[in-house]
Amino acid sequence: MVIPRVHDCISLLLGSRRQYDSEFDQFPGTYYLSKGWKEYKNYQRVVFIRTVNNCEEYIKYSKEVADFLNLKFHEAEGSAEYLRKLVHGEWDKEFLIIPPGKPVLLDNFL
């Protein structure tokens, strides 16, 4: 099996990881869109994750994106709990721990 050495589909759409890296070096804060992204019919909503207070400007923008894409808008309350547990070593069943020298298998994620 051959798996492209990329972290998402953008490198594939641009034609190479080198092209992606070039774009990223010049403009790291870029949202990439494509025809397939806009026409992918499984999207149902835009969700703004509220992680801090005073984010009404960002909520407004997210609603505009939802309107543009003709999708429902929803707000979700965020939490830093997952990150807190990760940093503090409170690794429960929500974390995958692979011992040194062991392979990472798809079954590990299911």
N, C-alpha and C positions, 0 to 999 in steps of 0.2 A: 504494500500500500504506500502511496506517495501522498503526503500531506503538505500543502504549501506552508512555508515558514512565515506566516503572517499572523497578526493578532485579530484581524477582522477582515471584512470583505472589501474595504476601501483599497488596499493594496492590489487586490485582484482586479477591481474595476479600473484603477489607474494604470494597470499593466505590469507593475513590479513593486517590490518592497523599496527599491532604490528611488523610484518616482515618489512613492509615499513619503519616504524620509526626506527627500528634497522639498516637497510641499510642506511637511511638518516643520523643517528647519526654518523656512521662511515665514510660515503662518501657523503656529502651533494651535491657536484657538479657532479652529475651523469646524463648522458643521458641514458634513458632506451629505448631499441628497442626490438621488438618481430617480429616473423614471420608475424603476421597479419599486423603489421605496414609496413613492407617492401612490402607485397603483396597487400595492400589496394589500388586498382586500381584508386581511385578517385583523388589521388595526381597528379597534373599536373606540378608543378613547385616548386622551392625553391626560396624564396624571402629574400634578405638581406635588412634590414631596416637601412638606413644610418641616424644615429642620431648625429654623431660627425664627424669631419674631421680626416684625417689620419687613415683610416680603411682599406687600401688596403690589408693588410695581412688577415683580416677577410673576405673580399670579395673573395679573392683567395680561402680560405678554403671553403666558401659557394659554390663556383663554383665546387670545388672538390666533395662536397657532392652531388650536383646536377648531376654531371657526374656519380658518383657511383650509384645513384638511377635512372639514365637514365631519368632525368627530365629537363625541361627548367630552366634556371636561369634568375632571374630578380632582379633589384635593385629598391627600393622604397625610396623616400625621407621621412624621419620621421619628427615629429614635437612634441614639448613639450606643444602644445596649450591645449590639453585635460587635461593634468595634471595641467597646470597653472589655468585653469578654475575651476577645482576641488578644488585646494588649496585656491583660492581666493573667493570661494563661488559664482561664476558666473554660477549657475546651471540652465541651459536652458533645452530644450526638449531632449537633449542628456543624461540627468541624470534622474534616477529613484529615487524619494523621497517618502519613505514610512513613514507616521506619526507614532509616538509611539502608540503601542497597535493595529495597523492595521496589518492584515495578508499579507504576501508576496504571491502573486498569479502568476501563469504562465502568465495570461493575462497581468500582469504588464510589461512583457518583450516583448510582441508581438506588 
